Amino acid sequence: MKPNPIPPSVEALQETLNRAVQLHSSGQFEEAESIYQKILSKVPEHSIALHLSGVIEHQKGAHSTAIDLIERSISNNPLYFEAHVNLGGVYKAVGRLEDAAHVYTKALAINPRSLEGHFELALTLQKLERLEEAACHYQSALTLKPDYFEAQNNLGNVYKALERFSEAETCYRKVIEFRPDIAEVYNNLGIVLTAQGAEDAALICFEQAVEINPAYSETLCNMGKALYGVEKYDEAIDCYHRAALIDPNSVDVNYNLGVIYSFIGQCDEALVYYKKVLDVEPDHKDVNLSVSMIYLFQAQFELGWDTYKWRNFKNPATHRTFDIPLWTGEDLRGKRLYVYGEQGIGDEVSFSSCLRDLSGLGASAIYLDCDPRLEPLIARSFPELTVRGKPQDNDLNWIERSDELDYAIAIGSLGKFFRNRVEDFPTDEGYLVADSGRVEEWRERLAGLGDGLKVGISWRGGKEAHIAKQASIDLVDWKGLLLTDALFVNLQYGDTSAEIAGLGAEVGTKLHTFEDLDCYRDLDELAALITALDLVITIDNATLHMAGSLGTAVWGLLGTPPDWRWSEVYGERSPYYPSLRLYRQGVRGEWEGVFKQVERSLHEHLTRQEQPHHFGLTGTTERGTET
């Protein structure tokens, strides 16, 4: 039996290890690895040699071997801090981020004041989108080293992602104190300033970033967005074109050029840039939907409806799917069809004009769900349908034998089958029918206000802030119109008392509010009132759609650019509602010229004493300009 080998002396082993570490540090990996292996041949569980051999394997790209070696090292020495940190780095390299976070946490338990440990853990948590935890560890790193600008910058990025923009701004400004030469930091500072509405200050930051790095296309894009936000459209376009010279195939650049050109009404130019995006990303949701909107705006209905399906992919959380075949135009005779509501009140009202066409295709049963507020109105208007007001969910329990439905389709998809030419739209005045008894009661109540034309008005609307800003008109701007010789009725939902009080006593009393009517919740009652009125004057909101669908004369006051339904192709009309007359802004954001046109039209009708329901069909309207 051979005797056990004599273990090397501690001093000799340490000397050998030191020589290997020197070679390793100087990049002589093969030589260092050879010595590590010699050590391990004599002491197989030598923690340091196992760890450093694992580091070399990691540096060579052999990550699996590296993990095995470093894990063995830690198994032999659970308090080996450096091994924990390097194991975390290997885990990150192979995408095992949760494992990396776990091992970094163990490293910090060994050495709570490790700058590297806090930074690496924070970086890993940031990648895992565990942002609040990441912020804590970046803060710990900065406590240990206040001038650690990398940690300060990353903390700013975390705050930006958390939309804690003020704190992000503070971080970026501190980074600039240490390193005023990093374009990325100025770019990020500009982003958070833009988010806080400080576009002018943001533009200074973006300009500084471009001065440091003239080829920084991302900053030029952000500068373009800031300029767009302050309505400097020509300058924004210039920024994007500069960015396009750097990166002509950039999706971000071409998308934003499309957005701006579309917004300022240059739709053909917008299509050029949207198509450049689709050359790179054919399934870009926002671009495909934007292209659809442009085609519909241009009355190219077949092209528009074909891509209108992208609305479902843009908002997958609200897109409803059923285990029922999608109706794509098949013969419906003897079939059972489910039509489901989508989007907002105005959309459901607008698309419901197609229900009459659908009913004529011979289906044995058509089931429709809609906003609960619309149920009585739509059920009355289309008695051949089974209508249920309900949330936009996938519950079909209200339908008898729902498992035997043959087809399903979203109400917004009906246009593809029934509205492909202007001639396809209904020419009669109205397709929704208010409760006749309630209409008569409202006529009596309106008569009680006195003699004269009864005109309903609505001045606010839009769920999204930018749409509301563009479409809505402050009530004080209606003063001149309210002083004309007509009786005005408030159709605006919500608490309007403060706005009406702001008109002053003389004008405020000209606008009557029926306190017992909730214009938001009780849409069937609102429909009856609108039917009883002689005329409705409103911005582009659900009230416009309601009046048009009921056949009441309605004048729509349009901001710039208008919604896709109100293209200038149609002039003062729109095929969607024959009783609708359109008044357009001549200058973006300027309503004075629009009101001059509306007041002139109303005075003409009052003077001629025409029949009320001719209001939507007579006269000519020019683009609203001051005279």
C-alpha positions as CSV (number, residue, x, y, z in Angstrom):
1,M,0.0,0.0,0.0
2,K,1.3,3.4,-1.1
3,P,1.7,6.0,1.6
4,N,-0.4,9.2,1.4
5,P,1.4,12.0,-0.4
6,I,3.0,14.6,1.8
7,P,0.8,17.7,1.7
8,P,2.6,20.8,0.5
9,S,3.6,23.3,3.1
10,V,1.2,26.2,3.6
11,E,3.9,28.7,2.6
12,A,4.8,26.9,-0.6
13,L,1.2,26.6,-1.6
14,Q,0.5,30.3,-1.0
15,E,3.6,31.2,-3.0
16,T,2.4,29.0,-5.9
17,L,-1.1,30.6,-5.6
18,N,0.3,34.1,-5.6
19,R,2.3,33.4,-8.8
20,A,-0.9,32.1,-10.5
21,V,-2.9,35.1,-9.4
22,Q,-0.2,37.4,-10.9
23,L,-0.4,35.6,-14.2
24,H,-4.2,35.6,-14.1
25,S,-4.2,39.4,-13.4
26,S,-1.9,40.0,-16.4
27,G,-4.1,38.1,-18.7
28,Q,-2.0,35.0,-19.0
29,F,-4.9,32.7,-18.5
30,E,-3.4,29.4,-19.7
31,E,-0.4,29.7,-17.5
32,A,-2.5,30.7,-14.5
33,E,-5.0,27.9,-15.1
34,S,-2.2,25.3,-15.3
35,I,-1.0,26.3,-11.9
36,Y,-4.5,26.3,-10.4
37,Q,-4.9,22.8,-11.7
38,K,-1.6,21.7,-10.1
39,I,-2.8,23.1,-6.8
40,L,-6.1,21.3,-7.1
41,S,-4.3,18.0,-8.0
42,K,-2.7,18.2,-4.6
43,V,-5.6,19.9,-2.7
44,P,-8.8,19.0,-4.7
45,E,-11.1,21.2,-2.5
46,H,-8.9,24.2,-2.3
47,S,-11.5,27.0,-2.2
48,I,-9.4,29.8,-3.8
49,A,-8.1,27.6,-6.6
50,L,-11.6,26.3,-7.4
51,H,-13.0,29.9,-7.4
52,L,-10.2,31.3,-9.6
53,S,-10.3,28.4,-11.9
54,G,-14.1,29.1,-12.2
55,V,-13.4,32.7,-13.0
56,I,-11.0,31.7,-15.8
57,E,-13.7,29.3,-17.2
58,H,-16.1,32.2,-17.1
59,Q,-13.7,34.4,-18.9
60,K,-13.2,31.7,-21.6
61,G,-17.0,31.5,-22.0
62,A,-17.4,28.1,-20.4
63,H,-20.1,29.3,-18.0
64,S,-21.5,26.0,-17.0
65,T,-18.1,24.7,-15.9
66,A,-17.4,28.0,-14.1
67,I,-20.6,27.7,-12.1
68,D,-19.7,24.1,-11.0
69,L,-16.2,25.2,-9.9
70,I,-17.3,28.3,-8.0
71,E,-20.3,26.5,-6.3
72,R,-17.8,23.9,-5.1
73,S,-15.6,26.7,-3.8
74,I,-18.5,28.2,-1.8
75,S,-19.5,24.7,-0.6
76,N,-16.1,24.4,1.0
77,N,-16.0,28.0,2.3
78,P,-19.6,29.4,2.7
79,L,-18.2,32.8,3.9
80,Y,-16.1,33.3,0.8
81,F,-17.3,36.7,-0.2
82,E,-15.5,37.2,-3.5
83,A,-16.7,33.8,-4.7
84,H,-20.3,34.8,-4.1
85,V,-19.8,38.0,-6.1
86,N,-18.2,36.3,-9.0
87,L,-20.8,33.5,-9.0
88,G,-23.4,36.2,-9.3
89,G,-21.6,37.6,-12.3
90,V,-21.7,34.2,-14.0
91,Y,-25.4,33.7,-13.2
92,K,-26.1,37.1,-14.8
93,A,-24.1,36.1,-17.9
94,V,-26.3,33.1,-18.5
95,G,-29.5,34.9,-17.7
96,R,-30.2,33.4,-14.3
97,L,-31.0,36.7,-12.8
98,E,-33.0,35.4,-9.8
99,D,-30.1,33.2,-8.9
100,A,-27.7,36.1,-9.3
101,A,-29.9,38.3,-7.0
102,H,-29.9,35.4,-4.4
103,V,-26.2,35.0,-4.4
104,Y,-25.5,38.7,-4.2
105,T,-27.8,38.9,-1.2
106,K,-25.8,36.2,0.4
107,A,-22.6,38.1,-0.4
108,L,-24.0,41.2,1.4
109,A,-24.9,39.1,4.4
110,I,-21.1,38.3,4.6
111,N,-20.0,41.8,3.9
112,P,-22.9,44.4,4.4
113,R,-20.6,47.3,3.5
114,S,-19.5,46.0,0.1
115,L,-19.8,48.7,-2.5
116,E,-19.6,46.2,-5.3
117,G,-22.1,43.9,-3.7
118,H,-24.8,46.6,-3.4
119,F,-24.1,47.9,-6.9
120,E,-24.3,44.5,-8.5
121,L,-27.4,43.5,-6.6
122,A,-29.0,46.8,-7.5
123,L,-28.1,46.3,-11.2
124,T,-29.6,42.7,-11.2
125,L,-32.8,43.8,-9.4
126,Q,-33.2,46.6,-11.9
127,K,-33.0,44.1,-14.8
128,L,-35.6,42.0,-12.9
129,E,-37.8,45.1,-12.7
130,R,-37.8,44.9,-9.0
131,L,-37.2,48.6,-9.0
132,E,-38.0,49.7,-5.5
133,E,-35.5,47.1,-4.1
134,A,-32.9,48.2,-6.7
135,A,-33.3,51.8,-5.6
136,C,-32.5,50.8,-2.0
137,H,-29.2,49.1,-2.9
138,Y,-28.1,52.0,-5.2
139,Q,-28.8,54.3,-2.3
140,S,-26.6,52.0,-0.1
141,A,-23.8,52.1,-2.6
142,L,-24.0,55.9,-2.7
143,T,-23.9,56.0,1.1
144,L,-20.6,54.2,0.9
145,K,-19.3,56.3,-2.0
146,P,-21.2,59.6,-2.6
147,D,-19.4,60.3,-5.8
148,Y,-20.2,57.0,-7.4
149,F,-21.7,58.5,-10.5
150,E,-22.5,55.2,-12.1
151,A,-24.8,54.3,-9.2
152,Q,-26.2,57.8,-9.2
153,N,-27.0,57.6,-12.9
154,N,-28.6,54.1,-12.5
155,L,-30.7,55.3,-9.5
156,G,-31.9,58.1,-11.8
157,N,-32.9,55.5,-14.4
158,V,-34.8,53.5,-11.7
159,Y,-36.7,56.6,-10.6
160,K,-37.5,57.5,-14.2
161,A,-38.9,54.0,-14.7
162,L,-41.0,54.4,-11.6
163,E,-42.1,57.8,-12.9
164,R,-40.6,59.5,-9.8
165,F,-39.4,62.2,-12.1
166,S,-38.4,64.8,-9.6
167,E,-36.1,62.3,-7.8
168,A,-34.7,61.2,-11.1
169,E,-33.9,64.8,-12.0
170,T,-32.0,65.2,-8.8
171,C,-29.9,62.1,-9.5
172,Y,-29.0,63.2,-13.0
173,R,-28.1,66.7,-11.9
174,K,-25.7,65.1,-9.3
175,V,-24.1,63.0,-12.0
176,I,-23.5,66.0,-14.2
177,E,-21.7,67.6,-11.2
178,F,-19.1,64.8,-11.4
179,R,-19.2,64.1,-15.1
180,P,-20.5,67.0,-17.3
181,D,-19.3,65.2,-20.5
182,I,-21.8,62.3,-20.7
183,A,-24.4,62.8,-23.4
184,E,-26.6,60.0,-22.1
185,V,-27.1,61.8,-18.8
186,Y,-28.2,65.1,-20.4
187,N,-30.6,63.0,-22.6
188,N,-32.1,61.3,-19.5
189,L,-32.4,64.6,-17.7
190,G,-34.2,66.0,-20.7
191,I,-36.7,63.1,-20.7
192,V,-37.6,63.6,-17.0
193,L,-37.9,67.3,-17.5
194,T,-40.3,66.7,-20.4
195,A,-42.3,64.4,-18.3
196,Q,-42.7,67.2,-15.7
197,G,-43.9,69.6,-18.3
198,A,-40.6,71.6,-18.4
199,E,-40.1,71.3,-22.1
200,D,-38.0,74.5,-22.4
201,A,-35.5,73.2,-19.8
202,A,-35.6,69.8,-21.4
203,L,-34.6,71.2,-24.8
204,I,-31.5,72.8,-23.3
205,C,-30.5,69.4,-22.0
206,F,-31.1,67.7,-25.3
207,E,-29.1,70.4,-27.1
208,Q,-26.2,69.8,-24.7
209,A,-26.4,66.1,-25.3
210,V,-26.2,66.6,-29.1
211,E,-23.3,69.0,-28.7
212,I,-21.4,66.3,-26.9
213,N,-22.4,63.6,-29.3
214,P,-23.8,65.0,-32.6
215,A,-24.6,61.4,-33.8
216,Y,-26.9,60.7,-30.8
217,S,-30.1,60.0,-32.7
218,E,-32.0,59.0,-29.6
219,T,-31.6,62.6,-28.2
220,L,-32.7,64.1,-31.5
221,C,-35.8,62.0,-31.2
222,N,-36.4,63.1,-27.7
223,M,-35.8,66.7,-28.7
224,G,-38.4,66.2,-31.4
225,K,-40.9,64.9,-28.9
226,A,-40.4,67.9,-26.6
227,L,-40.8,70.3,-29.5
228,Y,-44.0,68.5,-30.5
229,G,-45.2,68.8,-26.9
230,V,-44.9,72.6,-27.1
231,E,-46.5,72.7,-30.6
232,K,-43.3,73.6,-32.5
233,Y,-44.1,71.2,-35.2
234,D,-41.7,72.4,-37.9
235,E,-38.7,72.4,-35.5
236,A,-39.8,68.9,-34.3
237,I,-39.8,67.6,-37.9
238,D,-36.4,69.1,-38.5
239,C,-35.0,67.2,-35.4
240,Y,-36.4,63.9,-36.7
241,H,-35.0,64.5,-40.2
242,R,-31.6,65.1,-38.6
243,A,-32.0,61.8,-36.7
244,A,-33.0,60.1,-40.0
245,L,-29.7,61.1,-41.6
246,I,-28.0,59.2,-38.8
247,D,-30.3,56.2,-38.8
248,P,-32.6,56.2,-41.8
249,N,-34.2,52.9,-40.8
250,S,-35.0,53.9,-37.2
251,V,-38.5,52.8,-36.3
252,D,-38.7,55.5,-33.6
253,V,-37.7,58.3,-36.0
254,N,-40.0,57.3,-38.9
255,Y,-42.9,56.6,-36.5
256,N,-42.7,60.0,-34.9
257,L,-42.4,61.7,-38.3
258,G,-45.6,59.9,-39.3
259,V,-47.3,61.0,-36.1
260,I,-46.4,64.7,-36.6
261,Y,-47.2,64.8,-40.3
262,S,-50.6,63.1,-39.6
263,F,-51.3,65.6,-36.8
264,I,-50.7,68.6,-39.0
265,G,-52.9,67.2,-41.7
266,Q,-50.2,66.0,-44.2
267,C,-51.5,62.5,-44.4
268,D,-49.8,61.4,-47.6
269,E,-46.4,62.4,-46.1
270,A,-47.3,60.6,-42.9
271,L,-48.0,57.4,-44.9
272,V,-44.5,57.6,-46.4
273,Y,-42.9,57.4,-43.0
274,Y,-45.4,54.9,-41.6
275,K,-44.6,52.6,-44.5
276,K,-40.9,52.9,-43.7
277,V,-41.6,51.6,-40.2
278,L,-43.6,48.7,-41.6
279,D,-40.7,47.8,-43.9
280,V,-38.8,47.1,-40.7
281,E,-41.6,46.0,-38.4
282,P,-44.6,44.8,-40.4
283,D,-46.5,44.0,-37.2
284,H,-46.0,47.4,-35.5
285,K,-49.3,47.8,-33.8
286,D,-49.5,51.6,-33.5
287,V,-48.4,52.2,-37.0
288,N,-50.8,49.7,-38.6
289,L,-53.7,51.4,-36.6
290,S,-52.5,54.8,-37.6
291,V,-52.4,53.8,-41.3
292,S,-55.9,52.5,-40.9
293,M,-57.0,55.9,-39.4
294,I,-55.5,57.8,-42.4
295,Y,-57.2,55.6,-45.0
296,L,-60.5,56.0,-43.2
297,F,-59.9,59.7,-43.0
298,Q,-59.3,59.8,-46.7
299,A,-62.5,57.8,-47.4
300,Q,-60.4,54.8,-48.7
301,F,-62.8,52.6,-46.7
302,E,-61.7,49.2,-47.9
303,L,-58.1,49.8,-47.1
304,G,-59.0,51.5,-43.8
305,W,-61.3,48.7,-42.5
306,D,-58.8,46.1,-43.5
307,T,-56.2,47.4,-41.1
308,Y,-58.7,48.6,-38.5
309,K,-58.3,45.2,-36.9
310,W,-55.1,46.5,-35.4
311,R,-57.1,48.3,-32.7
312,N,-57.4,44.9,-31.0
313,F,-53.7,44.3,-30.9
314,K,-52.9,47.8,-29.7
315,N,-55.0,47.3,-26.6
316,P,-54.9,43.5,-25.9
317,A,-56.2,44.0,-22.3
318,T,-59.5,45.3,-23.7
319,H,-59.6,43.0,-26.7
320,R,-62.3,40.3,-26.3
321,T,-62.0,36.9,-27.7
322,F,-64.4,34.0,-27.7
323,D,-64.3,30.3,-28.6
324,I,-66.7,31.1,-31.5
325,P,-65.7,31.4,-35.2
326,L,-65.2,34.9,-36.3
327,W,-67.8,36.1,-38.9
328,T,-65.9,37.1,-42.0
329,G,-68.9,37.6,-44.4
330,E,-70.3,34.0,-44.5
331,D,-74.0,33.4,-45.4
332,L,-75.9,34.1,-42.2
333,R,-79.2,32.6,-43.2
334,G,-80.4,30.3,-40.4
335,K,-77.3,31.1,-38.3
336,R,-76.9,32.6,-34.8
337,L,-74.6,35.6,-34.5
338,Y,-73.1,37.3,-31.5
339,V,-72.1,41.0,-31.9
340,Y,-70.1,42.4,-29.0
341,G,-69.5,46.0,-28.0
342,E,-66.2,47.8,-27.8
343,Q,-64.5,51.1,-27.2
344,G,-66.6,54.0,-26.0
345,I,-70.2,55.3,-26.1
346,G,-69.6,57.3,-29.3
347,D,-68.1,54.4,-31.1
348,E,-70.9,52.0,-30.1
349,V,-73.5,54.5,-31.2
350,S,-71.7,55.2,-34.5
351,F,-71.1,51.6,-35.5
352,S,-74.7,50.6,-34.5
353,S,-75.8,52.1,-37.8
354,C,-74.6,48.8,-39.4
355,L,-77.0,46.7,-37.3
356,R,-79.8,47.5,-39.7
357,D,-77.7,46.1,-42.6
358,L,-76.7,43.1,-40.6
359,S,-80.3,42.3,-39.7
360,G,-81.2,42.0,-43.3
361,L,-78.9,39.1,-43.9
362,G,-81.3,36.4,-42.7
363,A,-79.7,35.3,-39.4
364,S,-82.0,33.3,-37.2
365,A,-80.9,35.2,-34.2
366,I,-78.5,38.1,-33.5
367,Y,-77.3,38.8,-29.9
368,L,-75.7,42.1,-29.1
369,D,-74.1,43.3,-25.9
370,C,-73.4,47.0,-25.4
371,D,-72.8,49.5,-22.7
372,P,-75.6,49.1,-20.1
373,R,-76.5,52.8,-20.5
374,L,-77.3,52.1,-24.2
375,E,-79.4,49.0,-23.7
376,P,-82.9,50.5,-23.8
377,L,-82.1,52.8,-26.7
378,I,-80.5,50.1,-28.9
379,A,-83.1,47.5,-28.0
380,R,-85.9,49.8,-28.9
381,S,-84.2,50.8,-32.2
382,F,-83.5,47.3,-33.3
383,P,-86.3,45.1,-31.9
384,E,-85.2,42.2,-34.1
385,L,-82.0,41.9,-32.0
386,T,-81.6,40.4,-28.5
387,V,-79.8,43.2,-26.6
388,R,-78.0,43.1,-23.3
389,G,-76.3,45.9,-21.5
390,K,-73.2,44.5,-19.7
391,P,-69.5,45.0,-19.0
392,Q,-67.1,44.3,-21.9
393,D,-66.2,40.8,-20.6
394,N,-66.4,37.3,-22.0
395,D,-69.5,36.2,-20.1
396,L,-72.0,34.6,-22.4
397,N,-74.3,33.1,-19.8
398,W,-77.1,35.5,-20.7
399,I,-77.5,33.9,-24.1
400,E,-79.6,30.8,-24.4
401,R,-77.6,27.9,-25.9
402,S,-74.5,30.1,-26.1
403,D,-72.4,27.0,-27.0
404,E,-74.4,26.8,-30.3
405,L,-73.5,30.3,-31.5
406,D,-72.3,30.1,-35.1
407,Y,-70.3,33.3,-35.4
408,A,-69.1,36.3,-33.4
409,I,-67.9,39.8,-34.4
410,A,-67.0,43.0,-32.7
411,I,-69.4,45.9,-33.6
412,G,-66.4,48.0,-34.8
413,S,-65.7,45.3,-37.4
414,L,-69.0,45.7,-39.2
415,G,-67.9,48.6,-41.2
416,K,-65.7,46.3,-43.3
417,F,-68.8,44.6,-44.6
418,F,-71.3,47.5,-44.8
419,R,-69.5,50.8,-45.2
420,N,-67.0,50.6,-48.1
421,R,-68.4,53.6,-50.1
422,V,-70.0,56.9,-49.2
423,E,-73.1,55.6,-50.9
424,D,-73.2,52.7,-48.3
425,F,-74.1,55.0,-45.4
426,P,-77.7,55.6,-44.4
427,T,-79.3,58.6,-46.0
428,D,-82.3,58.9,-43.8
429,E,-82.1,61.0,-40.7
430,G,-81.5,58.8,-37.7
431,Y,-81.4,55.1,-36.9
432,L,-81.8,55.2,-33.1
433,V,-85.2,55.8,-31.7
434,A,-85.9,57.5,-28.4
435,D,-88.8,56.7,-26.1
436,S,-91.8,58.6,-27.7
437,G,-93.5,59.2,-24.4
438,R,-90.4,60.7,-22.9
439,V,-89.9,62.8,-26.0
440,E,-93.3,64.3,-25.6
441,E,-92.7,65.0,-22.0
442,W,-89.5,66.8,-22.8
443,R,-91.2,68.8,-25.5
444,E,-93.6,70.0,-22.9
445,R,-90.8,70.9,-20.4
446,L,-88.9,72.7,-23.1
447,A,-92.0,74.6,-24.1
448,G,-92.2,75.8,-20.5
449,L,-88.9,77.6,-21.0
450,G,-90.6,80.1,-23.3
451,D,-90.9,80.7,-27.1
452,G,-87.9,80.3,-29.3
453,L,-85.6,77.7,-30.7
454,K,-84.5,75.1,-28.2
455,V,-80.7,74.5,-28.6
456,G,-78.7,72.0,-26.6
457,I,-75.0,72.5,-26.1
458,S,-72.1,70.4,-24.9
459,W,-68.5,71.7,-24.6
460,R,-66.3,69.0,-23.0
461,G,-65.3,65.5,-23.8
462,G,-62.5,63.0,-24.4
463,K,-61.1,60.3,-22.1
464,E,-57.5,61.0,-22.9
465,A,-56.0,64.3,-21.8
466,H,-54.5,65.3,-25.2
467,I,-57.9,64.5,-27.0
468,A,-59.8,66.5,-24.4
469,K,-57.5,69.5,-24.7
470,Q,-57.8,69.4,-28.5
471,A,-61.6,69.0,-28.7
472,S,-63.0,70.8,-25.7
473,I,-63.9,74.4,-25.6
474,D,-64.1,76.5,-22.4
475,L,-67.7,77.5,-21.7
476,V,-66.7,81.2,-21.5
477,D,-65.9,81.0,-25.2
478,W,-69.5,80.3,-25.9
479,K,-70.7,83.6,-24.5
480,G,-71.4,85.3,-27.8
481,L,-73.4,82.4,-29.0
482,L,-75.4,82.2,-25.8
483,L,-76.4,85.8,-26.2
484,T,-78.2,85.1,-29.5
485,D,-82.0,84.9,-29.5
486,A,-82.5,81.2,-28.7
487,L,-83.1,79.1,-25.6
488,F,-80.1,77.0,-24.6
489,V,-80.1,73.7,-22.8
490,N,-77.1,72.2,-20.9
491,L,-76.3,68.7,-22.3
492,Q,-72.8,68.6,-20.7
493,Y,-72.3,65.7,-18.2
494,G,-70.7,66.2,-14.9
495,D,-70.8,69.2,-12.4
496,T,-71.0,72.3,-14.6
497,S,-72.2,74.8,-11.9
498,A,-68.8,76.5,-11.5
499,E,-68.4,76.9,-15.3
500,I,-71.9,78.3,-15.7
501,A,-71.4,80.7,-12.7
502,G,-68.2,81.9,-14.5
503,L,-70.4,83.2,-17.4
504,G,-71.9,85.9,-15.2
505,A,-75.5,86.5,-14.4
506,E,-76.5,87.9,-17.8
507,V,-75.2,85.0,-19.8
508,G,-75.5,82.2,-17.2
509,T,-79.3,82.5,-17.0
510,K,-79.5,81.8,-20.8
511,L,-78.3,78.3,-20.3
512,H,-80.9,76.0,-18.6
513,T,-79.8,72.9,-16.7
514,F,-82.3,70.2,-15.9
515,E,-81.1,69.1,-12.5
516,D,-83.0,65.9,-12.5
517,L,-81.2,64.6,-15.7
518,D,-77.9,62.8,-15.4
519,C,-76.4,63.3,-18.9
520,Y,-73.7,60.7,-18.1
521,R,-75.6,57.8,-16.6
522,D,-79.1,58.1,-18.1
523,L,-78.5,58.1,-21.8
524,D,-82.0,56.9,-22.7
525,E,-83.4,60.0,-21.1
526,L,-80.7,62.2,-22.7
527,A,-81.8,60.7,-26.1
528,A,-85.3,61.7,-25.5
529,L,-84.3,65.3,-24.6
530,I,-82.0,65.5,-27.7
531,T,-84.9,64.3,-29.9
532,A,-87.1,67.0,-28.4
533,L,-84.6,69.8,-29.1
534,D,-84.6,71.8,-32.3
535,L,-80.8,71.8,-32.6
536,V,-77.7,70.5,-30.8
537,I,-74.4,72.4,-31.0
538,T,-71.5,70.4,-29.6
539,I,-67.9,69.6,-29.8
540,D,-66.8,66.1,-31.1
541,N,-68.0,63.9,-28.3
542,A,-70.6,61.3,-27.5
543,T,-73.3,63.9,-27.6
544,L,-72.6,64.6,-31.3
545,H,-72.9,60.9,-32.1
546,M,-76.1,60.6,-30.1
547,A,-77.7,63.6,-31.8
548,G,-76.6,62.4,-35.3
549,S,-77.8,58.8,-34.7
550,L,-81.2,60.2,-33.5
551,G,-81.6,62.4,-36.6
552,T,-81.6,65.6,-34.6
553,A,-80.0,68.6,-36.3
554,V,-76.5,68.9,-34.9
555,W,-73.7,71.3,-35.5
556,G,-70.3,69.8,-34.7
557,L,-67.4,72.1,-33.7
558,L,-64.2,70.4,-34.7
559,G,-60.7,71.0,-33.5
560,T,-57.6,70.4,-35.7
561,P,-56.9,67.7,-36.7
562,P,-60.4,66.3,-36.6
563,D,-61.3,62.6,-35.9
564,W,-61.1,60.2,-38.8
565,R,-64.9,60.3,-39.3
566,W,-64.9,64.1,-40.1
567,S,-62.5,64.3,-43.0
568,E,-62.3,67.5,-45.1
569,V,-63.1,65.2,-48.0
570,Y,-66.7,65.5,-47.0
571,G,-66.8,69.3,-46.7
572,E,-69.4,70.5,-44.2
573,R,-71.1,67.1,-44.0
574,S,-70.2,63.6,-43.0
575,P,-71.8,60.4,-44.4
576,Y,-72.0,59.0,-40.9
577,Y,-74.9,61.4,-39.9
578,P,-77.0,63.2,-42.6
579,S,-78.3,65.6,-39.9
580,L,-74.8,66.8,-39.0
581,R,-73.2,70.0,-40.2
582,L,-69.5,70.5,-39.4
583,Y,-67.6,73.7,-38.4
584,R,-63.9,73.5,-38.6
585,Q,-61.0,75.4,-37.1
586,G,-59.1,77.5,-39.5
587,V,-56.1,77.8,-37.1
588,R,-55.2,75.1,-34.6
589,G,-56.5,76.0,-31.2
590,E,-58.4,79.0,-32.4
591,W,-62.2,78.9,-31.8
592,E,-63.1,82.5,-32.3
593,G,-63.5,82.1,-36.1
594,V,-65.5,78.9,-35.6
595,F,-68.0,80.7,-33.3
596,K,-68.3,83.6,-35.7
597,Q,-69.5,81.1,-38.4
598,V,-71.8,79.3,-36.0
599,E,-73.3,82.6,-34.7
600,R,-73.8,83.8,-38.3
601,S,-75.5,80.5,-39.3
602,L,-77.8,80.7,-36.2
603,H,-78.7,84.3,-36.9
604,E,-79.5,83.4,-40.5
605,H,-81.9,80.6,-39.5
606,L,-83.5,82.7,-36.8
607,T,-84.1,85.6,-39.3
608,R,-85.5,83.3,-42.0
609,Q,-87.5,81.4,-39.4
610,E,-86.8,78.1,-41.1
611,Q,-88.1,74.8,-39.9
612,P,-85.9,73.6,-37.1
613,H,-84.8,70.3,-38.5
614,H,-83.5,71.9,-41.7
615,F,-80.5,73.1,-39.6
616,G,-78.3,70.2,-40.4
617,L,-79.0,70.3,-44.1
618,T,-79.1,73.9,-45.5
619,G,-76.6,76.7,-46.0
620,T,-72.9,76.6,-46.7
621,T,-70.1,76.6,-44.2
622,E,-66.6,77.8,-44.9
623,R,-63.6,77.0,-42.7
624,G,-63.8,79.0,-39.5
625,T,-61.8,82.2,-39.9
626,E,-62.0,85.6,-38.3
627,T,-63.8,88.3,-40.2
